[in-house]
Amino acid sequence: MGDSSQWATQVCPIGLASELTCDKWMPIILRDIGLLERRTFNQLLKHNLEGISSGSLATKLKRLEHVGLITFVAAREHKQKKLYYLTESGIDFMPVLFAMAGWSSKWHQPSAKFVEILKPYVPEPEPVMQRLLLKLRQTNLERKVLEPMPWMQRDVEAVRAPLG
């Protein structure tokens, strides 16, 4: 990523979040640390439902620490043993995991046992999001031509011009 702070100020928040957190393992590791309270490397490795390799786990833990989602402390009984914890930023990310769980529960068939456990934590969309989803359905599923999205209205011509 190079100079990430300069790059971050020039990119869309979705692009930045994707760069920081999106791969198969990072949400799973955050789930295991934050929700399942797996604190050590061995707990994360041996009890991971999805079967992460030790090399991938080590790499992803470093990445999650680098982007500020987790931190670690040395264990009292063994100074080389690390105990992993969510940071405030990692805690703030938990609703994203529940939104992902809600989406996969709606459109795919994950374990019914886990769906039931997570159900109370999966939020319904707020009214403003419901309106956006309706507009997306109208433009994408019904192929209606509507006014541009609110964030595009002032820049409609600039956005559409390159599309020809």
C-alpha positions as CSV (number, residue, x, y, z in Angstrom):
1,M,0.0,0.0,0.0
2,G,3.0,2.3,0.3
3,D,2.1,5.5,2.2
4,S,-1.2,4.3,3.4
5,S,-2.2,7.5,5.2
6,Q,-1.9,9.6,2.0
7,W,-3.6,6.9,-0.1
8,A,-6.4,6.6,2.4
9,T,-7.3,10.3,2.1
10,Q,-7.9,9.9,-1.6
11,V,-9.9,6.6,-1.8
12,C,-13.6,5.8,-1.3
13,P,-14.4,4.5,2.2
14,I,-15.6,1.2,0.7
15,G,-12.3,0.8,-1.1
16,L,-10.3,1.6,2.0
17,A,-12.3,-0.8,4.2
18,S,-11.8,-3.5,1.5
19,E,-8.1,-2.9,1.4
20,L,-7.8,-3.0,5.2
21,T,-10.1,-6.0,6.0
22,C,-11.2,-8.0,3.0
23,D,-9.9,-11.5,2.5
24,K,-11.3,-14.8,3.6
25,W,-9.4,-15.0,6.9
26,M,-9.5,-11.5,8.5
27,P,-13.3,-11.5,9.5
28,I,-13.0,-15.1,10.7
29,I,-10.0,-14.2,12.9
30,L,-11.8,-11.2,14.2
31,R,-14.8,-13.4,15.0
32,D,-12.6,-15.9,16.8
33,I,-10.8,-13.2,18.9
34,G,-13.8,-11.0,19.6
35,L,-16.8,-13.3,19.8
36,L,-15.3,-16.7,20.7
37,E,-12.6,-15.2,23.0
38,R,-9.8,-17.2,21.5
39,R,-6.7,-15.4,22.7
40,T,-3.6,-17.4,21.8
41,F,-2.2,-18.4,18.4
42,N,-2.8,-22.1,19.3
43,Q,-6.4,-21.5,20.2
44,L,-7.0,-19.6,17.0
45,L,-5.3,-22.3,15.0
46,K,-6.7,-25.4,16.6
47,H,-10.3,-24.3,17.2
48,N,-10.8,-22.4,13.9
49,L,-13.9,-24.0,12.2
50,E,-12.6,-23.0,8.7
51,G,-9.2,-24.6,8.9
52,I,-6.7,-21.8,8.6
53,S,-3.0,-22.8,8.2
54,S,-0.4,-21.6,10.7
55,G,1.4,-19.5,8.1
56,S,-1.8,-17.7,7.0
57,L,-2.8,-17.2,10.6
58,A,0.6,-15.6,11.5
59,T,0.4,-13.3,8.4
60,K,-3.2,-12.2,9.1
61,L,-2.6,-11.6,12.8
62,K,0.3,-9.2,11.8
63,R,-2.0,-7.5,9.2
64,L,-4.9,-7.1,11.7
65,E,-2.5,-5.6,14.2
66,H,-1.0,-3.3,11.5
67,V,-4.4,-1.9,10.5
68,G,-5.3,-1.4,14.2
69,L,-8.1,-4.0,14.6
70,I,-6.3,-6.1,17.2
71,T,-3.5,-5.8,19.7
72,F,-1.7,-8.3,21.9
73,V,-0.1,-8.5,25.3
74,A,2.5,-11.0,26.5
75,A,1.0,-13.7,28.7
76,R,2.1,-13.7,32.3
77,E,3.1,-17.3,32.4
78,H,5.2,-17.2,29.2
79,K,6.5,-13.9,27.9
80,Q,6.8,-15.2,24.3
81,K,3.1,-16.2,24.3
82,K,0.9,-13.5,22.9
83,L,-2.7,-12.9,24.0
84,Y,-4.8,-11.2,21.3
85,Y,-7.6,-8.7,21.9
86,L,-9.7,-6.4,19.8
87,T,-8.9,-2.7,19.8
88,E,-11.6,-0.1,19.9
89,S,-11.5,-0.1,16.1
90,G,-11.9,-3.9,16.1
91,I,-14.9,-3.6,18.4
92,D,-16.4,-1.0,16.1
93,F,-16.0,-3.5,13.2
94,M,-18.2,-6.2,14.9
95,P,-21.5,-4.8,13.4
96,V,-19.9,-5.3,10.0
97,L,-19.4,-9.0,10.8
98,F,-23.0,-9.3,11.9
99,A,-24.2,-7.6,8.7
100,M,-22.1,-10.1,6.7
101,A,-23.7,-12.9,8.7
102,G,-27.2,-11.6,8.0
103,W,-26.5,-11.4,4.3
104,S,-25.1,-15.0,4.1
105,S,-28.0,-16.3,6.2
106,K,-30.5,-14.7,3.8
107,W,-28.9,-15.7,0.5
108,H,-27.1,-19.0,1.4
109,Q,-27.5,-21.8,3.8
110,P,-25.0,-21.6,6.7
111,S,-25.4,-23.8,9.8
112,A,-28.9,-23.2,11.2
113,K,-27.4,-23.5,14.7
114,F,-25.2,-20.5,14.1
115,V,-27.9,-18.5,12.3
116,E,-30.2,-18.9,15.3
117,I,-27.4,-17.8,17.7
118,L,-26.6,-14.7,15.6
119,K,-30.1,-13.7,14.7
120,P,-30.7,-11.2,17.6
121,Y,-27.5,-9.3,16.6
122,V,-28.3,-9.0,12.9
123,P,-29.9,-5.6,12.4
124,E,-32.7,-4.6,10.1
125,P,-31.8,-1.9,7.7
126,E,-32.5,1.7,8.9
127,P,-35.1,3.7,6.9
128,V,-32.4,5.5,4.9
129,M,-30.8,2.2,3.9
130,Q,-34.2,0.7,3.1
131,R,-34.8,3.7,0.7
132,L,-31.4,3.1,-0.9
133,L,-32.1,-0.6,-1.3
134,L,-35.5,0.1,-2.9
135,K,-33.8,2.5,-5.4
136,L,-31.1,-0.1,-6.1
137,R,-33.8,-2.7,-6.8
138,Q,-35.6,-0.3,-9.1
139,T,-32.6,0.5,-11.1
140,N,-30.9,-2.9,-11.2
141,L,-33.7,-5.4,-11.1
142,E,-36.6,-3.4,-12.7
143,R,-34.2,-1.5,-15.0
144,K,-35.9,1.8,-14.3
145,V,-34.2,5.0,-15.1
146,L,-34.3,7.1,-11.9
147,E,-32.6,10.2,-10.6
148,P,-28.9,9.6,-9.9
149,M,-27.9,8.4,-6.4
150,P,-27.7,11.3,-4.0
151,W,-23.9,11.3,-3.9
152,M,-23.7,11.5,-7.6
153,Q,-26.2,14.3,-8.2
154,R,-23.8,17.2,-8.2
155,D,-21.2,15.3,-10.2
156,V,-23.6,13.4,-12.7
157,E,-22.0,14.9,-15.8
158,A,-18.5,14.3,-14.6
159,V,-19.3,10.6,-13.7
160,R,-21.3,9.9,-16.9
161,A,-19.0,11.6,-19.3
162,P,-16.2,8.9,-19.4
163,L,-18.9,6.3,-20.0
164,G,-19.7,7.9,-23.3
